[in-house]
């Protein structure tokens, strides 16, 4: 199948342009491709297969295949205000009517007509249940009664009621793992919708979708990106306004977000020369697990907003590049999908938000340990969501959970996915977690030396100096600043081989990583850069981001005069209390430059 489609859509830069077909049913596609004289291989695995080349840039395409069939696929648009794959697959039948993908079963029916077939539910019946008193929705061809679920939906009742009595598949799929419906007992499965009664739907691309499709069609190859700022600049063009706002937004005036990067500029190297540096190795261990680089993928939510492969793309890329991935509690791919994609010897960390329901947290901890994760990163800096105004202004089709009976419509994606976190998570929860799981426990979000000391005394295996990417409390200190203070006040914590200190936030250069390691960090996390890279080129984009960091780290080591990471010492950096001149302009602080397509 892949070869067949690639012949139809050649690219301008020598690589194949993939056609995104999110969650197309294998039996349906097999029959249709046989009709076209094509062939479908057995790509993918599990009960949900995705026919998508995660390593390629996708393009919006509408092409006629011969005289009998039409394939119109659009990838990267902002349907339901998110960048996602959606499609229309029409094949003329003997009676002249058309069929489309089973997730939106379609056949023209006059208004008011109800034609139940067997035990199936007619679309006309579904339409009648469109209120808070009786709310039905269709997801992947199945009718659900979600009336009792409205007030406990993490995204609020507003978004469900907006789709009441209709097919909600397009709204549901991009941000929910495939097994989501199985985890909610409040959902009542009414039955399958009768495809013969569903009106034919033709989705016309919006202006934003057209814009994104045009940009994607002219994307340069991953190799055109020379640094992580290049990747970020390109990603803004291919993301919907809602996805970009969610990924890039930060707290209040976003001062901390900028300071996270700017703080690294105040540390200057003191290089050593006349050392043999032809063979420099950046290999290390992260929590005693081998890693080809002293970096890891910091957990970040909703990777599918940028690419339908989502976190699975990152898992595959991390395996090939030999680094460790942190998986978000709010990942858009399921634990099962991610673990199925990982390599046998690959290590993954799981990021946990403490749930208001301790029973839910206990069950999740047991699940991730059984699944094979190697460590737990408990986020401690986001008990309540920060005020992310860019995210709130764009809003999108999301609402936060109801609070005091009030539905928080239009509070942005971050608010929509944050309702279950317990604002009363405290130090007493640390031994509670340690009694449930034997996995190493890391506290993510330490922002002062005093809390680092408490964490050390609590018996956890390590901490991440982080302020949630500047997305929480504005004017919280940059992680590298806290690391410097920790080096000055409690060097024993950094020198204890059984206590691991990581930093996460603002890192965009290999030299940033080396500065943190000089001061005693064991590793450095990067979050947004991998989301942006995934949004552009999927798995290959993530690999390119890792490769950029590898090149910069190795070159920086050689120019510092070291050949292994254990040779980096505090005396190799000096703090300078001023900001350097920014010439030429830097995209982190100035308008991003563009990359010309090759």
C-alpha positions as CSV (number, residue, x, y, z in Angstrom):
1,X,0.0,0.0,0.0
2,X,2.8,2.4,1.0
3,X,4.5,2.0,-2.3
4,X,1.3,2.4,-4.2
5,X,0.5,5.7,-2.6
6,X,4.0,7.0,-2.8
7,X,4.0,6.7,-6.5
8,X,0.9,8.9,-6.6
9,X,2.4,11.7,-4.4
10,X,6.1,12.2,-5.1
11,X,7.9,14.9,-3.1
12,X,10.2,17.7,-4.2
13,X,13.1,16.8,-1.9
14,X,13.6,13.1,-2.6
15,X,11.7,11.6,0.3
16,X,8.2,10.2,0.3
17,X,5.2,12.3,1.4
18,X,3.0,10.2,3.6
19,X,-0.8,10.3,3.4
20,X,-2.3,10.4,6.9
21,X,-5.1,7.9,7.4
22,X,-5.8,7.8,11.1
23,X,-7.3,4.6,12.3
24,X,-8.8,3.4,9.0
25,X,-10.1,-0.1,9.5
26,X,-7.9,-2.7,7.9
27,X,-10.8,-4.8,6.3
28,X,-12.3,-1.7,4.9
29,X,-9.0,-0.5,3.4
30,X,-8.1,-3.9,2.1
31,X,-11.3,-4.2,0.1
32,X,-11.1,-0.7,-1.3
33,X,-7.4,-1.1,-2.3
34,X,-8.2,-4.4,-4.0
35,X,-10.9,-2.5,-5.9
36,X,-8.2,-0.1,-7.0
37,X,-5.9,-2.8,-8.0
38,X,-3.5,-1.9,-5.1
39,X,-2.2,-3.9,-2.3
40,X,-2.3,-3.4,1.4
41,X,0.5,-4.9,3.5
42,X,0.1,-5.9,7.1
43,X,1.5,-2.7,8.6
44,X,0.7,-2.0,12.2
45,X,-0.3,-4.3,14.9
46,X,-3.1,-4.7,17.4
47,X,-6.8,-4.3,16.9
48,X,-6.3,-0.7,15.7
49,X,-3.9,-0.3,12.8
50,X,-2.7,3.1,11.6
51,X,-1.7,3.4,8.0
52,X,0.8,6.2,8.3
53,X,4.4,6.6,7.5
54,X,5.4,8.4,10.7
55,X,8.8,9.4,9.3
56,X,7.5,11.5,6.5
57,X,6.0,14.9,6.0
58,X,2.4,14.7,5.0
59,X,0.5,16.8,2.5
60,X,-3.1,17.6,1.8
61,X,-4.1,15.7,-1.3
62,X,-7.2,15.1,-3.3
63,X,-6.7,12.8,-6.3
64,X,-8.9,10.8,-8.6
65,X,-7.7,7.2,-8.8
66,X,-9.0,6.0,-12.2
67,X,-12.6,6.4,-13.2
68,X,-14.2,4.4,-10.4
69,X,-12.8,5.6,-7.2
70,X,-11.9,8.8,-5.4
71,X,-9.5,9.1,-2.5
72,X,-9.5,12.5,-0.7
73,X,-7.2,12.6,2.4
74,X,-6.3,15.7,4.3
75,X,-3.5,15.6,6.9
76,X,-2.4,18.3,9.3
77,X,-5.6,20.4,9.3
78,X,-7.2,21.9,12.3
79,X,-10.5,20.0,12.3
80,X,-12.2,20.6,15.5
81,X,-9.4,23.2,15.9
82,X,-6.7,20.6,16.2
83,X,-4.2,19.3,13.7
84,X,-5.4,15.8,13.0
85,X,-5.9,13.4,10.2
86,X,-9.3,13.2,8.7
87,X,-10.4,11.7,5.4
88,X,-13.2,10.9,3.0
89,X,-13.1,7.6,1.1
90,X,-15.8,7.3,-1.5
91,X,-16.3,4.3,-3.9
92,X,-19.3,4.3,-6.2
93,X,-21.4,1.3,-5.8
94,X,-23.7,-0.5,-8.3
95,X,-26.7,1.4,-7.1
96,X,-24.9,4.7,-7.5
97,X,-24.7,5.5,-3.8
98,X,-21.4,6.1,-2.0
99,X,-19.8,4.6,1.1
100,X,-17.3,6.3,3.3
101,X,-15.1,5.3,6.2
102,X,-17.1,3.2,8.7
103,X,-16.2,5.6,11.6
104,X,-18.6,8.0,9.8
105,X,-21.0,5.5,8.1
106,X,-22.9,7.5,5.5
107,X,-25.8,7.0,3.1
108,X,-28.2,9.8,2.2
109,X,-31.5,9.7,4.2
110,X,-34.3,12.2,4.0
111,X,-34.8,14.3,7.2
112,X,-37.3,12.6,9.6
113,X,-36.8,9.1,8.1
114,X,-35.9,6.4,10.5
115,X,-34.7,3.0,9.1
116,X,-33.4,0.7,11.8
117,X,-31.8,-2.4,10.5
118,X,-31.8,-5.4,12.8
119,X,-30.5,-4.4,16.3
120,X,-28.8,-1.3,14.9
121,X,-29.7,2.3,16.1
122,X,-30.9,4.7,13.4
123,X,-29.2,8.0,13.1
124,X,-32.6,9.7,13.5
125,X,-33.0,8.1,16.9
126,X,-29.5,9.3,17.9
127,X,-30.4,12.9,16.9
128,X,-33.3,12.9,19.4
129,X,-30.9,12.5,22.4
130,X,-29.2,15.9,22.2
131,X,-29.8,17.4,25.6
132,X,-28.2,17.1,29.1
133,X,-31.2,15.0,30.2
134,X,-30.6,12.4,27.4
135,X,-27.2,12.7,25.7
136,X,-26.1,10.2,23.0
137,X,-23.0,10.4,20.8
138,X,-21.5,8.2,18.1
139,X,-17.8,7.3,18.3
140,X,-16.3,5.0,15.8
141,X,-19.7,3.7,14.7
142,X,-20.9,2.9,18.2
143,X,-23.7,4.8,20.0
144,X,-23.0,5.7,23.6
145,X,-25.4,7.2,26.2
146,X,-23.1,9.6,28.0
147,X,-25.8,11.4,30.1
148,X,-24.4,10.2,33.5
149,X,-20.9,11.0,32.3
150,X,-21.4,14.7,31.6
151,X,-20.5,16.1,35.0
152,X,-17.5,13.9,35.5
153,X,-15.9,14.3,32.1
154,X,-12.4,15.7,32.6
155,X,-13.0,18.1,29.7
156,X,-16.3,19.4,31.0
157,X,-19.8,18.9,29.8
158,X,-19.8,21.7,27.3
159,X,-17.7,19.9,24.7
160,X,-19.9,16.7,24.9
161,X,-23.2,18.7,24.7
162,X,-21.8,20.4,21.6
163,X,-21.7,17.0,19.9
164,X,-24.8,15.6,21.4
165,X,-26.9,13.6,19.0
166,X,-24.2,13.5,16.4
167,X,-21.0,11.6,15.3
168,X,-18.3,12.8,17.7
169,X,-15.5,10.7,16.2
170,X,-13.6,13.6,14.7
171,X,-13.6,15.5,17.9
172,X,-12.8,12.5,20.1
173,X,-10.0,10.7,18.3
174,X,-7.1,13.2,18.2
175,X,-6.8,13.6,22.0
176,X,-8.0,10.3,23.5
177,X,-6.1,7.0,23.6
178,X,-8.0,4.2,21.8
179,X,-8.9,2.4,25.0
180,X,-10.3,5.5,26.7
181,X,-13.9,4.4,26.5
182,X,-13.1,1.1,28.2
183,X,-12.0,3.0,31.4
184,X,-15.3,4.8,32.1
185,X,-18.1,2.7,33.7
186,X,-20.5,5.6,33.4
187,X,-20.7,5.2,29.6
188,X,-23.6,3.1,28.4
189,X,-23.1,1.3,25.1
190,X,-26.4,1.6,23.3
191,X,-25.4,-0.3,20.1
192,X,-24.1,0.2,16.6
193,X,-25.4,3.0,14.4
194,X,-27.1,1.8,11.3
195,X,-24.8,3.0,8.4
196,X,-27.8,3.1,6.0
197,X,-29.4,5.9,8.0
198,X,-26.5,8.3,8.5
199,X,-26.5,11.4,6.3
200,X,-23.6,11.7,3.9
201,X,-21.0,14.1,5.3
202,X,-18.6,16.0,3.1
203,X,-16.0,17.9,5.1
204,X,-14.6,20.9,3.4
205,X,-11.2,22.1,4.6
206,X,-11.2,25.4,6.5
207,X,-8.9,28.3,5.5
208,X,-6.6,27.3,8.3
209,X,-6.5,23.7,7.1
210,X,-5.7,24.9,3.6
211,X,-2.9,27.1,4.9
212,X,-1.4,24.2,6.9
213,X,-1.7,21.8,4.0
214,X,0.1,24.2,1.7
215,X,2.9,24.7,4.2
216,X,3.2,20.9,4.7
217,X,3.4,20.3,1.0
218,X,6.5,22.5,0.8
219,X,8.3,21.5,4.0
220,X,12.0,21.0,3.7
221,X,13.5,17.6,4.8
222,X,14.5,17.2,8.4
223,X,18.1,17.7,7.5
224,X,17.4,21.3,6.7
225,X,16.9,22.1,10.4
226,X,20.3,23.1,11.8
227,X,19.2,23.7,15.4
228,X,16.2,23.4,17.6
229,X,15.1,27.0,17.0
230,X,14.8,26.1,13.3
231,X,12.4,23.3,14.2
232,X,10.3,25.5,16.4
233,X,10.0,28.2,13.7
234,X,8.8,25.6,11.2
235,X,6.4,23.9,13.6
236,X,4.4,27.1,14.1
237,X,3.4,27.0,10.5
238,X,2.1,23.4,10.5
239,X,0.2,23.5,13.8
240,X,-3.3,24.7,14.2
241,X,-3.8,27.9,16.2
242,X,-5.1,25.8,19.1
243,X,-2.3,23.3,19.1
244,X,0.4,26.0,18.8
245,X,-1.1,28.0,21.6
246,X,-1.2,24.9,23.8
247,X,2.3,23.8,23.1
248,X,4.0,27.2,23.3
249,X,2.0,29.0,25.9
250,X,3.3,29.8,29.4
251,X,2.2,31.4,32.6
252,X,1.0,35.0,32.8
253,X,3.5,37.3,31.0
254,X,5.7,34.3,30.2
255,X,8.7,35.9,31.8
256,X,9.9,32.6,33.4
257,X,9.5,30.8,30.0
258,X,12.0,33.2,28.5
259,X,14.2,33.3,31.5
260,X,14.6,29.5,31.4
261,X,16.6,29.9,28.2
262,X,18.2,33.3,29.0
263,X,19.6,32.1,32.2
264,X,22.0,29.7,30.4
265,X,23.5,32.7,28.6
266,X,24.9,33.9,31.9
267,X,27.2,30.9,32.3
268,X,30.4,31.0,30.3
269,X,32.9,28.2,29.7
270,X,36.5,28.0,30.8
271,X,37.8,25.6,28.2
272,X,40.9,23.4,28.4
273,X,43.2,23.1,25.4
274,X,45.9,20.9,24.1
275,X,44.1,17.7,25.0
276,X,43.6,14.8,22.7
277,X,39.9,15.1,21.8
278,X,39.5,13.2,18.5
279,X,37.3,10.6,20.2
280,X,34.7,12.1,22.5
281,X,31.8,10.0,23.8
282,X,28.6,11.5,25.2
283,X,27.3,8.2,26.5
284,X,26.1,8.0,30.1
285,X,23.5,6.5,32.4
286,X,20.2,8.1,33.4
287,X,19.0,6.6,36.7
288,X,21.5,3.8,36.1
289,X,19.9,3.1,32.7
290,X,22.2,3.4,29.7
291,X,21.7,6.4,27.4
292,X,23.6,7.4,24.3
293,X,23.3,11.1,25.4
294,X,22.9,13.0,28.7
295,X,19.4,14.1,27.6
296,X,16.0,12.5,27.9
297,X,12.5,13.3,26.5
298,X,10.7,15.2,29.2
299,X,7.1,14.1,29.5
300,X,4.7,16.4,27.6
301,X,1.0,16.0,26.9
302,X,-1.0,15.5,23.7
303,X,1.7,14.7,21.1
304,X,-1.2,13.8,18.7
305,X,-2.1,17.4,18.5
306,X,0.8,17.8,16.1
307,X,0.9,14.4,14.5
308,X,-1.4,11.4,14.5
309,X,1.4,9.1,15.5
310,X,1.7,11.0,18.8
311,X,3.9,9.7,21.6
312,X,4.4,6.4,19.6
313,X,6.6,8.4,17.2
314,X,8.7,9.6,20.1
315,X,9.0,6.1,21.5
316,X,10.3,4.7,18.2
317,X,12.7,7.6,17.7
318,X,14.0,7.4,21.2
319,X,14.7,3.7,20.7
320,X,16.6,4.3,17.5
321,X,18.6,7.1,19.0
322,X,19.3,5.4,22.3
323,X,17.8,7.9,24.7
324,X,15.0,7.6,27.4
325,X,11.5,8.9,26.9
326,X,9.3,10.2,29.7
327,X,5.6,9.5,29.0
328,X,3.1,12.0,30.2
329,X,0.1,11.1,32.4
330,X,-1.9,13.1,29.8
331,X,-0.4,11.3,26.8
332,X,-2.7,11.1,23.8
333,X,-1.5,7.5,23.1
334,X,-2.4,4.7,25.5
335,X,0.1,2.9,27.7
336,X,-0.6,-0.2,25.6
337,X,0.2,1.5,22.3
338,X,3.4,3.0,23.7
339,X,4.6,-0.3,25.3
340,X,3.8,-2.2,22.1
341,X,5.9,0.2,20.1
342,X,9.0,0.1,22.4
343,X,12.0,-2.0,21.9
344,X,12.7,-5.0,24.2
345,X,15.6,-3.3,25.9
346,X,14.2,0.2,25.9
347,X,13.6,2.1,29.1
348,X,10.6,4.5,29.6
349,X,9.8,6.7,32.6
350,X,6.2,7.5,33.5
351,X,5.1,11.0,34.7
352,X,2.4,10.9,37.3
353,X,-0.1,13.6,38.5
354,X,-1.6,12.7,41.8
355,X,-5.3,12.1,41.3
356,X,-7.9,13.4,43.7
357,X,-8.9,9.8,43.9
358,X,-6.0,7.9,45.6
359,X,-7.6,4.7,44.4
360,X,-7.2,5.9,40.8
361,X,-3.5,6.8,41.4
362,X,-2.8,3.5,43.1
363,X,-4.3,1.6,40.2
364,X,-2.3,3.6,37.7
365,X,0.9,3.1,39.6
366,X,0.3,-0.6,39.6
367,X,-0.5,-0.6,35.9
368,X,2.6,1.3,34.8
369,X,4.9,-0.9,36.9
370,X,3.3,-4.1,35.5
371,X,3.5,-2.6,32.0
372,X,7.3,-2.3,32.3
373,X,8.1,1.3,33.0
374,X,11.5,1.9,34.7
375,X,10.7,4.9,36.9
376,X,8.0,7.2,38.2
377,X,8.3,11.0,37.8
378,X,5.8,12.6,40.2
379,X,5.0,16.2,39.1
380,X,4.9,18.5,42.1
381,X,4.8,21.9,40.5
382,X,1.3,21.7,38.9
383,X,-1.2,20.9,41.6
384,X,-3.4,23.6,40.0
385,X,-3.0,24.8,36.4
386,X,-1.2,28.0,35.7
387,X,-2.8,30.9,33.9
388,X,-1.8,30.4,30.3
389,X,-3.4,33.3,28.5
390,X,-2.4,32.4,24.9
391,X,-4.0,29.0,25.4
392,X,-7.1,30.5,26.9
393,X,-7.5,33.1,24.1
394,X,-7.6,30.5,21.4
395,X,-9.9,28.3,23.5
396,X,-10.8,25.6,20.9
397,X,-13.6,23.2,21.4
398,X,-12.7,22.4,25.0
399,X,-13.9,23.3,28.4
400,X,-12.5,22.6,31.8
401,X,-14.3,20.4,34.4
402,X,-17.3,21.9,36.1
403,X,-16.4,23.7,39.3
404,X,-19.0,24.6,41.9
405,X,-21.7,23.8,39.3
406,X,-20.2,26.2,36.7
407,X,-18.9,24.8,33.4
408,X,-15.6,26.4,32.5
409,X,-16.1,26.7,28.8
410,X,-13.3,28.3,26.8
411,X,-10.5,28.0,29.4
412,X,-8.1,26.4,27.0
413,X,-6.7,22.9,26.5
414,X,-4.5,23.0,29.6
415,X,-7.5,23.7,31.8
416,X,-9.5,21.0,30.0
417,X,-7.1,18.2,30.9
418,X,-6.3,19.3,34.4
419,X,-9.4,18.7,36.4
420,X,-8.4,15.5,38.1
421,X,-5.2,16.6,39.8
422,X,-5.2,16.9,43.5
423,X,-4.3,20.4,44.8
424,X,-3.6,18.9,48.2
425,X,-0.8,16.6,47.1
426,X,1.9,16.8,49.8
427,X,5.0,15.3,51.3
428,X,3.0,12.7,53.1
429,X,2.1,11.2,49.7
430,X,5.8,10.3,49.1
431,X,5.9,7.3,51.5
432,X,2.4,6.3,50.3
433,X,3.7,6.0,46.7
434,X,6.8,4.2,47.9
435,X,4.7,1.6,49.5
436,X,2.8,0.9,46.3
437,X,5.6,0.7,43.8
438,X,9.2,-0.4,43.9
439,X,10.1,1.7,40.9
440,X,12.6,4.6,41.4
441,X,10.6,7.7,42.4
442,X,11.7,11.1,41.1
443,X,10.1,14.4,42.1
444,X,9.7,16.7,39.1
445,X,9.3,20.4,39.7
446,X,11.7,21.3,42.5
447,X,12.3,25.0,42.5
448,X,14.4,25.8,45.5
449,X,17.2,24.3,47.6
450,X,15.0,23.9,50.6
451,X,12.7,21.5,48.8
452,X,15.6,19.7,47.3
453,X,16.8,19.0,50.8
454,X,13.4,17.8,51.8
455,X,13.3,15.5,48.8
456,X,16.7,14.1,49.7
457,X,15.6,13.4,53.2
458,X,12.3,11.7,52.0
459,X,14.3,8.9,50.4
460,X,13.3,9.5,46.8
461,X,15.9,8.5,44.2
462,X,16.2,12.0,42.6
463,X,14.7,15.3,41.6
464,X,14.1,17.3,38.5
465,X,14.8,21.0,38.9
466,X,11.9,22.4,36.8
467,X,9.2,25.0,36.6
468,X,7.0,23.1,34.2
469,X,8.5,24.9,31.2
470,X,7.4,28.3,32.6
471,X,3.8,27.3,32.3
472,X,2.9,27.6,36.0
473,X,4.1,30.3,38.4
474,X,5.6,33.2,36.5
475,X,8.8,34.6,38.0
476,X,9.7,31.2,39.4
477,X,13.5,30.7,39.0
478,X,15.1,29.1,36.0
479,X,16.2,25.5,36.6
480,X,19.9,26.3,35.9
481,X,19.7,29.1,38.4
482,X,18.4,26.7,41.1
483,X,21.2,24.2,40.1
484,X,23.8,26.8,40.6
485,X,22.4,27.6,44.1
486,X,22.3,24.0,44.9
487,X,26.0,23.6,43.9
488,X,26.9,26.5,46.2
489,X,24.8,25.5,49.2
490,X,24.5,21.7,49.1
491,X,27.2,20.2,46.8
492,X,26.9,17.0,48.8
493,X,23.4,16.4,47.2
494,X,24.9,16.7,43.8
495,X,27.9,14.5,44.6
496,X,25.8,11.7,46.2
497,X,25.9,8.9,43.6
498,X,22.6,7.5,44.9
499,X,20.7,10.8,44.5
500,X,20.1,12.0,40.9
501,X,19.5,15.6,40.1
502,X,18.2,16.5,36.6
503,X,17.2,19.8,35.1
504,X,14.4,20.4,32.6
505,X,13.4,23.7,31.0
506,X,14.9,26.2,28.5
507,X,17.5,23.9,27.0
508,X,17.9,24.5,23.3
509,X,21.6,24.0,22.7
510,X,24.2,21.3,23.3
511,X,26.2,23.9,25.2
512,X,23.2,24.3,27.6
513,X,23.4,20.6,28.4
514,X,27.1,20.8,29.1
515,X,26.7,23.8,31.4
516,X,24.2,21.9,33.5
517,X,26.4,18.8,33.6
518,X,29.4,20.9,34.7
519,X,27.4,22.1,37.7
520,X,26.5,18.6,38.6
521,X,23.3,17.6,36.9
522,X,23.1,14.0,35.9
523,X,21.0,14.6,32.8
524,X,18.8,17.2,31.1
525,X,15.2,16.9,29.9
526,X,13.8,18.5,26.7
527,X,10.0,18.7,26.1
528,X,8.7,21.2,23.6
529,X,11.5,20.6,21.0
530,X,10.4,17.0,20.6
531,X,6.7,18.0,20.3
532,X,7.6,20.5,17.6
533,X,9.8,18.0,15.7
534,X,7.1,15.3,15.9
535,X,4.6,17.8,14.5
536,X,6.8,18.4,11.5
537,X,8.1,15.1,10.4
538,X,6.9,12.5,12.9
539,X,9.4,9.9,14.0
540,X,12.1,11.2,11.7
541,X,11.6,14.7,13.0
542,X,12.2,13.5,16.6
543,X,15.3,11.7,15.5
544,X,16.6,14.9,13.8
545,X,16.1,16.8,17.0
546,X,18.2,14.2,18.9
547,X,20.8,14.2,16.2
548,X,21.2,18.0,16.4
549,X,21.7,17.7,20.2
550,X,24.2,14.9,19.6
551,X,26.2,17.0,17.2
552,X,26.3,20.0,19.4
553,X,27.1,18.1,22.6
554,X,30.0,16.2,21.1
555,X,31.4,19.3,19.4
556,X,31.0,21.3,22.6
557,X,32.9,18.5,24.6
558,X,35.8,18.6,22.1
559,X,36.1,22.4,22.2
560,X,36.0,22.2,26.0
561,X,38.8,19.8,25.9
562,X,37.0,16.7,27.3
563,X,36.3,13.3,25.8
564,X,33.9,11.9,28.4
565,X,31.1,13.5,30.5
566,X,32.8,12.6,33.8
567,X,35.5,15.1,32.9
568,X,33.1,18.0,33.2
569,X,33.7,19.9,36.4
570,X,32.1,23.0,38.1
571,X,35.3,25.0,37.6
572,X,34.8,24.7,33.8
573,X,31.9,27.2,33.9
574,X,31.8,30.8,35.3
575,X,28.7,32.7,36.2
576,X,28.5,36.2,34.6
577,X,25.8,38.5,36.0
578,X,24.8,40.1,32.7
579,X,23.1,39.1,29.5
580,X,25.2,38.8,26.4
581,X,24.5,40.8,23.3
582,X,22.1,39.0,20.9
583,X,23.7,39.5,17.5
584,X,22.3,38.1,15.3
585,X,18.7,37.9,16.6
586,X,17.9,34.6,18.3
587,X,14.5,33.0,17.6
588,X,14.0,32.3,21.3
589,X,13.7,36.0,21.9
590,X,13.1,37.5,18.5
591,X,10.8,36.7,15.6
592,X,11.8,33.3,14.2
593,X,13.6,33.2,11.0
594,X,12.3,31.0,8.2
595,X,14.0,28.1,6.4
596,X,13.7,28.2,2.6
597,X,12.4,25.0,1.1
598,X,14.9,23.1,-0.9
